[in-house]
Amino acid sequence: MVDGLGKVLVVEDDDAIRTLLVTALHREHLEVDAASDGLEALRFATAAEYAVILLDLMLPRLNGADFLEALYQARPAVRSVVLVLTAFDDAGVARMLPQPVHAIIRKPFDVPQLVSIVSEIVRTCASRGGNRAGESTSPELFDQDRRPPELAC
């Protein structure tokens, strides 16, 4: 597998949600790192490649929007698929973020469905060998000037 294509970063301050996601992703045989705040997530994301970043917005120490801004400043070429997990509405989230994301997943979410989506992204990236451009999973949320970065595969 190409570096980073099988890795998932879960960024969630709620211990129960974070543990549930990590456990469910491990059951799919995915390599998972987990962070409970934005600064910890930034350390992970600047040191390693991730196929998918599951990102809560309301985080201690560095919120999700600020995490993304810092990540794209530190690593402008990062191509992780960013899936935002939030209770906010899609339009509100799109206005809050410094960079568009690939999808906004509303809380409460269906864990098996989310795990299935993440697994499919990781497996697709691995089968392609990485470094291919992709389309946003939610292109209707953003205008042409605010497209998500290219996918990791």
KEKE-3310 file (N, C-alpha, C; in steps of 0.2 Angstrom, whole numbers, plus 5000, padded with zeros to 4 digits):
npx = (5004:5002:5011:5002:4990:4982:4979:4970:4964:4957:4949:4942:4934:4926:4926:4919:4913:4925:4932:4923:4923:4937:4938:4928:4934:4946:4941:4939:4951:4959:4972:4973:4975:4972:4966:4962:4961:4963:4977:4984:4980:4985:4999:5000:4995:5004:5015:5013:5005:4988:4975:4962:4954:4944:4935:4930:4922:4921:4933:4944:4958:4963:4952:4942:4941:4952:4962:4962:4966:4979:4985:4985:4993:5005:5007:5005:5002:4995:4984:4973:4957:4945:4933:4921:4914:4899:4887:4882:4873:4875:4878:4882:4894:4901:4904:4911:4924:4941:4945:4938:4930:4928:4917:4902:4897:4883:4880:4869:4877:4877:4886:4890:4888:4896:4909:4909:4910:4922:4931:4929:4934:4948:4951:4949:4958:4970:4969:4971:4984:4987:4989:4981:4969:4953:4935:4925:4915:4904:4901:4891:4891:4900:4907:4916:4928:4931:4934:4937:4953:4963:4960:4967:4970)
npy = (4994:5011:5024:5031:5029:5020:5025:5033:5047:5051:5064:5070:5076:5071:5058:5045:5045:5046:5034:5024:5026:5024:5010:5004:5007:5000:4987:4986:4984:4995:5007:5017:5033:5044:5059:5070:5084:5099:5103:5092:5084:5092:5089:5076:5076:5084:5076:5064:5055:5054:5045:5048:5061:5062:5074:5083:5099:5107:5109:5107:5118:5120:5124:5115:5122:5131:5121:5115:5127:5129:5117:5117:5128:5123:5112:5113:5105:5094:5081:5074:5066:5075:5074:5081:5081:5085:5095:5106:5115:5112:5123:5133:5127:5127:5140:5143:5137:5138:5132:5122:5106:5088:5082:5085:5078:5075:5076:5067:5053:5038:5025:5013:5016:5027:5021:5012:5021:5027:5016:5012:5024:5023:5010:5012:5022:5015:5004:5012:5016:5029:5047:5052:5063:5068:5070:5080:5074:5081:5092:5102:5110:5120:5134:5137:5142:5138:5124:5108:5102:5091:5074:5061:5051)
npz = (5000:4996:5005:5018:5012:5018:5030:5043:5051:5066:5072:5086:5100:5109:5120:5119:5106:5098:5103:5098:5084:5081:5085:5077:5064:5065:5065:5052:5048:5046:5047:5061:5068:5082:5088:5102:5102:5093:5092:5094:5084:5073:5075:5072:5058:5051:5052:5046:5032:5028:5022:5024:5034:5048:5055:5068:5072:5083:5094:5108:5111:5098:5086:5073:5061:5062:5063:5050:5043:5048:5045:5030:5028:5033:5026:5011:5000:5004:5003:5009:5011:5018:5030:5038:5054:5061:5070:5065:5052:5034:5026:5035:5040:5028:5026:5038:5036:5032:5020:5008:5011:5008:5012:5022:5037:5046:5063:5074:5067:5056:5061:5056:5042:5040:5042:5032:5021:5023:5023:5009:5003:5007:5002:4988:4985:4988:4979:4967:4968:4973:4971:4962:4955:4961:4963:4972:4985:4988:4978:4976:4987:4986:4977:4962:4965:4977:4979:4986:4990:4979:4979:4989:4981)
capx = (5000:5006:5012:4997:4984:4978:4979:4964:4965:4950:4950:4936:4936:4921:4930:4915:4913:4932:4933:4918:4925:4943:4936:4925:4939:4951:4938:4939:4958:4962:4977:4970:4977:4966:4967:4957:4961:4966:4984:4987:4979:4990:5005:4999:4994:5010:5021:5011:5000:4982:4970:4955:4954:4938:4937:4925:4924:4921:4938:4948:4965:4963:4946:4943:4943:4959:4966:4963:4970:4986:4987:4986:4999:5011:5008:5000:5000:4991:4978:4969:4950:4943:4926:4919:4908:4897:4880:4880:4871:4881:4880:4886:4900:4905:4906:4916:4930:4946:4946:4932:4931:4926:4910:4900:4893:4879:4879:4872:4878:4876:4893:4892:4888:4902:4915:4909:4912:4929:4934:4929:4939:4954:4952:4949:4965:4975:4969:4973:4991:4988:4991:4976:4964:4946:4930:4922:4909:4898:4902:4886:4891:4905:4908:4922:4934:4931:4934:4941:4960:4963:4959:4974:4971)
capy = (5000:5018:5028:5036:5028:5016:5028:5037:5051:5053:5070:5071:5077:5067:5051:5040:5045:5044:5027:5021:5027:5020:5003:5002:5007:4995:4981:4985:4983:5001:5010:5023:5038:5047:5065:5073:5091:5102:5104:5085:5082:5095:5086:5070:5077:5087:5071:5058:5056:5051:5045:5051:5064:5063:5080:5087:5106:5110:5105:5111:5120:5122:5121:5111:5126:5133:5115:5115:5132:5128:5111:5119:5132:5119:5107:5116:5100:5089:5079:5069:5067:5078:5073:5085:5078:5091:5096:5112:5114:5112:5130:5136:5124:5129:5147:5143:5134:5142:5128:5117:5099:5084:5080:5087:5073:5078:5072:5060:5049:5031:5023:5008:5019:5031:5017:5010:5026:5028:5010:5013:5029:5020:5004:5015:5025:5009:5001:5016:5018:5035:5052:5054:5068:5066:5075:5081:5070:5086:5098:5107:5115:5125:5137:5134:5145:5135:5117:5104:5100:5085:5068:5057:5046)
capz = (5000:4996:5011:5020:5009:5022:5037:5045:5057:5069:5077:5090:5108:5113:5121:5117:5099:5096:5104:5094:5077:5081:5086:5071:5059:5066:5063:5045:5047:5044:5052:5063:5073:5085:5092:5105:5101:5086:5091:5094:5077:5069:5075:5068:5051:5048:5052:5042:5027:5029:5016:5027:5041:5051:5059:5072:5072:5090:5097:5112:5110:5091:5083:5067:5055:5063:5062:5043:5040:5050:5041:5023:5028:5035:5020:5005:4995:5008:4999:5012:5011:5024:5031:5044:5058:5065:5071:5062:5045:5029:5023:5040:5040:5022:5028:5043:5035:5027:5014:5007:5013:5004:5014:5029:5039:5051:5069:5075:5061:5056:5062:5050:5035:5040:5042:5025:5016:5024:5020:5002:5001:5008:4997:4981:4985:4988:4972:4962:4969:4975:4967:4956:4956:4962:4963:4979:4986:4989:4975:4976:4993:4985:4971:4958:4968:4984:4978:4990:4987:4976:4984:4990:4976)
cpx = (5004:5006:5005:4990:4979:4977:4973:4966:4958:4952:4943:4937:4931:4924:4925:4914:4920:4933:4929:4921:4932:4942:4933:4929:4944:4948:4938:4947:4961:4967:4974:4974:4972:4969:4961:4956:4964:4974:4987:4986:4984:4997:5005:4999:5000:5016:5019:5006:4994:4978:4964:4957:4947:4938:4930:4927:4925:4926:4942:4955:4966:4957:4947:4944:4950:4964:4968:4967:4978:4989:4989:4992:5005:5012:5003:4998:4997:4985:4974:4962:4948:4935:4924:4913:4906:4889:4877:4877:4876:4883:4884:4893:4904:4908:4911:4923:4934:4947:4940:4934:4927:4918:4909:4895:4890:4879:4872:4872:4878:4883:4894:4893:4894:4908:4915:4912:4920:4933:4934:4934:4946:4956:4953:4956:4971:4975:4972:4981:4992:4989:4987:4971:4957:4942:4928:4916:4903:4900:4897:4886:4896:4905:4915:4928:4935:4930:4939:4948:4959:4963:4966:4975:4968)
cpy = (5006:5021:5032:5034:5023:5019:5033:5041:5053:5059:5072:5071:5073:5060:5045:5039:5043:5037:5023:5021:5023:5013:5000:5002:5002:4988:4980:4985:4989:5003:5016:5027:5042:5053:5068:5081:5093:5102:5097:5083:5085:5092:5079:5071:5081:5082:5065:5060:5052:5051:5049:5055:5065:5069:5083:5094:5109:5106:5110:5113:5123:5119:5118:5116:5129:5127:5115:5121:5131:5122:5113:5124:5128:5114:5108:5110:5094:5087:5073:5071:5069:5077:5076:5082:5084:5091:5102:5111:5115:5119:5134:5134:5127:5136:5148:5141:5138:5138:5123:5110:5095:5082:5083:5081:5075:5073:5072:5057:5042:5028:5018:5011:5023:5027:5014:5015:5027:5022:5010:5018:5026:5014:5007:5018:5020:5006:5005:5018:5025:5040:5053:5059:5065:5071:5075:5077:5075:5093:5103:5112:5120:5128:5135:5137:5142:5127:5114:5103:5093:5079:5065:5052:5049)
cpz = (5000:5003:5012:5017:5013:5029:5037:5051:5059:5074:5080:5097:5112:5114:5118:5109:5096:5097:5099:5087:5077:5081:5079:5065:5059:5064:5056:5043:5044:5049:5054:5069:5076:5089:5096:5105:5095:5086:5091:5086:5072:5069:5071:5060:5048:5048:5048:5037:5029:5023:5018:5033:5042:5056:5062:5072:5078:5094:5102:5109:5103:5087:5076:5061:5056:5061:5054:5040:5042:5046:5034:5023:5029:5029:5015:5001:4998:5004:5002:5011:5017:5025:5038:5047:5062:5066:5068:5055:5040:5027:5029:5041:5034:5023:5033:5041:5030:5021:5014:5009:5008:5005:5021:5031:5046:5057:5071:5068:5062:5056:5056:5043:5035:5039:5035:5020:5017:5022:5013:4999:5001:5003:4990:4980:4984:4981:4966:4963:4971:4969:4961:4959:4957:4962:4970:4979:4987:4985:4975:4982:4991:4978:4968:4962:4975:4984:4984:4987:4984:4981:4984:4985:4969)
residu = (MET:VAL:ASP:GLY:LEU:GLY:LYS:VAL:LEU:VAL:VAL:GLU:ASP:ASP:ASP:ALA:ILE:ARG:THR:LEU:LEU:VAL:THR:ALA:LEU:HIS:ARG:GLU:HIS:LEU:GLU:VAL:ASP:ALA:ALA:SER:ASP:GLY:LEU:GLU:ALA:LEU:ARG:PHE:ALA:THR:ALA:ALA:GLU:TYR:ALA:VAL:ILE:LEU:LEU:ASP:LEU:MET:LEU:PRO:ARG:LEU:ASN:GLY:ALA:ASP:PHE:LEU:GLU:ALA:LEU:TYR:GLN:ALA:ARG:PRO:ALA:VAL:ARG:SER:VAL:VAL:LEU:VAL:LEU:THR:ALA:PHE:ASP:ASP:ALA:GLY:VAL:ALA:ARG:MET:LEU:PRO:GLN:PRO:VAL:HIS:ALA:ILE:ILE:ARG:LYS:PRO:PHE:ASP:VAL:PRO:GLN:LEU:VAL:SER:ILE:VAL:SER:GLU:ILE:VAL:ARG:THR:CYS:ALA:SER:ARG:GLY:GLY:ASN:ARG:ALA:GLY:GLU:SER:THR:SER:PRO:GLU:LEU:PHE:ASP:GLN:ASP:ARG:ARG:PRO:PRO:GLU:LEU:ALA:CYS)
# end
